[in-house]
Amino acid sequence: MRFEVLLTEDAERDLEDIYTYIAHYDSPRNADHVLDRLLQVAESLTTSPDRGQQPRELSALGIREYRQIFFKSYRVIYRQVAHRILIYLIADDRRDMQSLLARRLLTR
């Protein structure tokens, strides 16, 4: 079975911010590479969304419907809804993930 992968507006904004940051502080070439790889990681969820692990910050609160996969230090946080994979957050793991997840996922 194949799943449809969708990015929320927040996740799309995350990608734009990551790209802009890397292009400015490193190089556009590296920004292209990171963006391509993050999109490949997201697309890989079409065939195997269960492979991701539960984010520890959410598991500690008893929230188990979200999963995450990684590319380097970037976390892609998503959940399965029927035959769709909704990506809610793409962020560098060095950020304050507890606060970011609380603002992004728990205030819905």
Secondary structure, DSSP 8 states (H G I E B T S, - for coil): ---EEEE-HHHHHHHHHHHHHHHHHT-HHHHHHHHHHHHHHHHHTTT-GGGSB--HHHHTTT--SEEEEEETTEEEEEEEETTEEEEEEEEETTS-HHHHHHHHHTT-
